[in-house]
Amino acid sequence: MRNKFSIILLLAVSFAIPNALASDSDRTAGDGNSATATAVSTSNKSESTLNNHRPGIAFKTSLLGFGADVAIPTTRRSNVRLGFAAFNYGRGFAKDGVTYSGRLNLRSMQALYDFFPLGGGFHLSPGVMMYSGNQLTGNATVPGGQMVSFGGADYVSDPSNPLKGSGKLQFSKAGPMFLLGFGNLARRNEGHFGMTFDIGAVYQGVPHTTLNFTGGACDPIGINCRDVSSDPTVQSNILSEQAKINHSASPLRFYPVISFGFGYKF
């Protein structure tokens, strides 16, 4: 009787072990399929998110001039933005008895990293002005007998050899900048068209003025006329005048930037 019971027990165990192993195998396979499905779903969601962020372009007007920006998405909350701006303006003005014909030339290229901390359109944009050709140039003519001042010293333009000159005010060729604003050029789910707004500043360095004069300058009473290009006293006073202009223009080292743009998102 005992032998029969042992045989029956062995048979039961022999059938139970394969069934248990098969059940565990099925469960493991099911868990693997579930994990695979989850991974595929996550991958599809990630691809869908990236597909919603595509390059965009905007035409803008700003205190740096008229230009355009191109935005390229890098992550779900950031873009790289490249842009340029240009503007020309000319007018005449007078300073210390000298009549200038001036021209403002704005030329710049910018690279910005747009970060969207809230996931919407609000962005913080540190960057750099990669190239700056911003400058003010002018030509000057001082009629004979006209009083003119260089560095606080008064002279009279020689009637037989009137003073003529040229001047240039320029800044560093590159500098850091920081903007903040609203709008995302690389966001597809808001439609193809959009507006952008930015405000901030660019550091364009200490202004540098160059003045060059030719002709004759006389004492305030019209005597002792001499060639300004070879007279060390007059040249020293012209350098002082350059320093005065640099000091007056020093606030422009932090140049304000306000920009509006109309963009298209691909």
C-alpha positions as CSV (number, residue, x, y, z in Angstrom):
1,M,0.0,0.0,0.0
2,R,2.8,2.3,0.9
3,N,4.6,1.6,-2.4
4,K,1.4,2.4,-4.4
5,F,1.1,5.7,-2.5
6,S,4.7,6.6,-3.3
7,I,4.3,5.8,-7.0
8,I,1.1,8.0,-7.2
9,L,2.9,10.8,-5.4
10,L,5.8,10.7,-7.8
11,L,3.5,10.7,-10.8
12,A,1.7,13.8,-9.4
13,V,4.9,15.7,-8.8
14,S,6.2,14.8,-12.3
15,F,3.0,16.3,-13.9
16,A,2.9,19.4,-11.6
17,I,6.5,20.6,-12.2
18,P,6.2,21.0,-16.0
19,N,2.9,22.7,-15.6
20,A,4.3,25.2,-13.1
21,L,7.3,25.9,-15.3
22,A,5.0,26.5,-18.3
23,S,2.8,28.8,-16.3
24,D,5.9,30.8,-15.2
25,S,7.2,31.0,-18.7
26,D,3.8,32.3,-20.0
27,R,3.8,34.9,-17.2
28,T,7.3,36.1,-18.0
29,A,6.5,36.3,-21.7
30,G,3.4,38.4,-20.9
31,D,5.5,40.7,-18.7
32,G,8.0,41.1,-21.5
33,N,5.3,41.9,-24.1
34,S,3.9,44.5,-21.7
35,A,7.3,46.2,-21.2
36,T,7.9,46.2,-25.0
37,A,4.5,47.7,-25.6
38,T,5.2,50.4,-23.0
39,A,8.6,51.2,-24.5
40,V,7.1,51.5,-28.0
41,S,4.4,53.7,-26.7
42,T,6.9,56.0,-24.9
43,S,9.0,56.1,-28.1
44,N,6.1,57.0,-30.2
45,K,5.1,59.7,-27.8
46,S,8.6,61.1,-27.8
47,E,8.7,61.1,-31.6
48,S,5.3,62.8,-31.7
49,T,6.5,65.5,-29.3
50,L,9.6,66.1,-31.4
51,N,7.6,66.2,-34.6
52,N,5.5,69.0,-33.1
53,H,8.6,71.2,-32.8
54,R,9.9,72.1,-36.3
55,P,12.0,75.0,-37.6
56,G,10.5,78.4,-38.0
57,I,11.4,81.8,-39.6
58,A,10.4,85.3,-38.6
59,F,10.8,88.7,-40.2
60,K,11.4,91.3,-37.5
61,T,11.8,95.0,-36.8
62,S,13.9,96.2,-33.8
63,L,16.2,98.9,-32.5
64,L,19.0,97.0,-34.3
65,G,17.2,97.4,-37.6
66,F,15.1,95.2,-39.9
67,G,16.0,91.6,-40.3
68,A,15.0,88.0,-39.8
69,D,15.4,85.1,-37.4
70,V,15.5,81.3,-37.9
71,A,14.7,79.0,-34.9
72,I,15.8,75.4,-34.7
73,P,14.4,73.1,-31.9
74,T,17.0,71.4,-29.8
75,T,14.9,70.0,-26.9
76,R,11.3,70.1,-25.9
77,R,11.8,73.4,-24.1
78,S,14.6,75.0,-26.0
79,N,15.5,76.4,-29.4
80,V,18.6,77.8,-31.1
81,R,17.9,81.1,-32.8
82,L,20.0,82.8,-35.4
83,G,19.3,86.2,-36.8
84,F,20.5,89.4,-38.5
85,A,19.5,93.0,-38.7
86,A,20.4,96.1,-40.7
87,F,19.5,99.7,-41.0
88,N,20.8,103.0,-42.5
89,Y,19.9,106.5,-41.6
90,G,21.6,109.8,-42.5
91,R,21.2,113.4,-41.3
92,G,23.1,116.6,-40.7
93,F,23.9,118.0,-37.2
94,A,26.2,120.6,-35.6
95,K,28.6,120.4,-32.7
96,D,31.0,123.0,-31.4
97,G,30.7,125.1,-34.6
98,V,31.3,122.2,-36.9
99,T,28.6,121.1,-39.4
100,Y,28.5,117.3,-39.8
101,S,26.8,115.2,-42.4
102,G,26.3,112.0,-40.4
103,R,25.2,108.5,-41.3
104,L,24.1,105.8,-38.9
105,N,24.9,102.2,-40.1
106,L,23.5,99.3,-38.2
107,R,24.8,95.8,-39.1
108,S,24.6,92.8,-36.8
109,M,24.3,89.0,-36.5
110,Q,23.0,87.3,-33.4
111,A,22.9,83.8,-31.9
112,L,20.5,83.1,-29.1
113,Y,19.5,80.1,-26.9
114,D,15.7,80.3,-26.3
115,F,14.7,78.5,-23.0
116,F,11.0,78.1,-22.2
117,P,10.9,77.4,-18.5
118,L,7.1,77.2,-18.3
119,G,6.7,75.2,-21.5
120,G,4.7,77.9,-23.2
121,G,5.7,81.0,-25.2
122,F,7.6,82.8,-22.5
123,H,11.3,82.5,-23.0
124,L,14.7,83.6,-21.6
125,S,17.3,84.0,-24.3
126,P,21.0,84.4,-23.4
127,G,23.2,84.8,-26.5
128,V,25.9,86.7,-28.3
129,M,26.1,89.3,-31.0
130,M,28.5,87.4,-33.3
131,Y,29.2,90.4,-35.5
132,S,28.5,94.1,-35.0
133,G,29.1,96.7,-37.7
134,N,27.2,99.4,-35.8
135,Q,28.8,102.8,-36.3
136,L,28.2,106.4,-36.8
137,T,30.2,108.2,-39.5
138,G,30.3,111.8,-40.6
139,N,32.1,114.4,-42.7
140,A,32.7,117.9,-41.4
141,T,33.2,121.2,-43.0
142,V,34.1,124.4,-41.1
143,P,33.6,127.6,-43.2
144,G,36.5,130.1,-43.2
145,G,36.1,132.5,-40.3
146,Q,33.9,130.1,-38.4
147,M,34.7,129.5,-34.7
148,V,35.3,125.9,-33.7
149,S,36.2,124.2,-30.4
150,F,38.5,121.2,-30.0
151,G,38.8,119.9,-26.4
152,G,37.7,123.2,-24.9
153,A,40.1,125.3,-26.9
154,D,38.7,127.8,-29.4
155,Y,40.0,128.2,-33.0
156,V,38.9,130.0,-36.1
157,S,38.9,128.2,-39.4
158,D,41.5,129.6,-41.8
159,P,39.6,131.5,-44.5
160,S,42.4,130.6,-47.1
161,N,42.4,127.0,-46.0
162,P,39.2,126.0,-44.3
163,L,39.0,123.1,-41.9
164,K,37.6,119.8,-43.2
165,G,37.3,116.6,-41.3
166,S,35.8,113.2,-40.9
167,G,34.7,111.3,-37.9
168,K,33.7,107.8,-36.9
169,L,32.0,106.4,-33.7
170,Q,32.1,102.6,-33.4
171,F,31.9,99.8,-30.9
172,S,33.2,96.3,-30.3
173,K,32.7,93.8,-33.1
174,A,31.1,91.3,-30.8
175,G,29.5,91.1,-27.4
176,P,27.1,89.3,-25.1
177,M,23.3,89.9,-25.1
178,F,20.3,88.8,-23.1
179,L,16.6,88.9,-24.1
180,L,13.3,87.8,-22.7
181,G,10.0,87.7,-24.4
182,F,7.1,85.8,-25.8
183,G,6.6,83.6,-28.8
184,N,8.1,80.3,-30.0
185,L,9.0,80.0,-33.7
186,A,9.6,76.3,-33.5
187,R,6.3,75.2,-32.1
188,R,3.9,73.5,-34.6
189,N,0.8,72.9,-32.5
190,E,-0.1,76.6,-32.4
191,G,-0.5,76.8,-36.1
192,H,1.8,77.9,-38.9
193,F,1.8,81.7,-38.2
194,G,2.8,83.5,-35.0
195,M,4.1,86.7,-33.4
196,T,7.3,87.2,-31.4
197,F,8.3,89.9,-29.0
198,D,11.7,90.4,-27.3
199,I,13.2,93.0,-25.0
200,G,16.7,93.2,-23.5
201,A,20.1,94.6,-24.2
202,V,23.4,93.9,-25.8
203,Y,26.8,94.9,-24.4
204,Q,28.7,96.4,-27.3
205,G,31.7,97.8,-25.5
206,V,33.1,101.2,-24.8
207,P,32.6,103.6,-27.8
208,H,35.6,104.6,-29.8
209,T,35.7,107.9,-31.6
210,T,38.1,108.9,-34.4
211,L,38.4,112.5,-35.6
212,N,40.6,113.5,-38.5
213,F,40.9,117.2,-39.6
214,T,42.9,118.9,-42.3
215,G,43.2,122.6,-43.2
216,G,44.2,125.6,-41.2
217,A,43.2,126.8,-37.7
218,C,43.9,130.3,-36.4
219,D,43.8,131.9,-32.9
220,P,40.4,133.2,-31.9
221,I,41.3,136.7,-33.2
222,G,42.2,135.2,-36.6
223,I,46.0,135.3,-36.5
224,N,48.7,132.8,-36.0
225,C,47.1,130.3,-38.5
226,R,48.7,126.9,-38.8
227,D,48.2,123.5,-40.4
228,V,46.2,121.4,-37.9
229,S,47.7,118.1,-39.2
230,S,51.2,119.0,-38.1
231,D,50.5,121.2,-35.0
232,P,51.0,119.1,-31.8
233,T,48.8,121.5,-29.7
234,V,45.9,121.3,-32.1
235,Q,46.3,117.5,-32.4
236,S,46.3,117.2,-28.6
237,N,43.0,119.2,-28.4
238,I,41.4,117.1,-31.1
239,L,42.3,114.0,-29.0
240,S,40.6,115.7,-26.0
241,E,37.5,116.3,-28.2
242,Q,37.5,112.6,-29.0
243,A,37.5,111.7,-25.3
244,K,34.6,114.1,-24.7
245,I,32.5,112.4,-27.4
246,N,33.4,108.9,-26.0
247,H,32.2,110.0,-22.6
248,S,29.0,111.4,-24.0
249,A,28.3,108.2,-25.9
250,S,29.4,105.8,-23.0
251,P,25.7,104.9,-22.0
252,L,25.4,103.3,-25.5
253,R,27.8,100.5,-24.4
254,F,24.6,98.9,-23.1
255,Y,22.4,99.1,-26.2
256,P,18.7,98.4,-25.7
257,V,16.9,95.9,-27.9
258,I,13.2,95.8,-28.5
259,S,12.0,93.5,-31.2
260,F,8.7,92.5,-32.9
261,G,8.5,89.7,-35.4
262,F,6.0,87.9,-37.6
263,G,6.8,84.3,-38.1
264,Y,6.0,81.1,-40.0
265,K,6.4,77.7,-38.5
266,F,7.2,74.9,-40.9
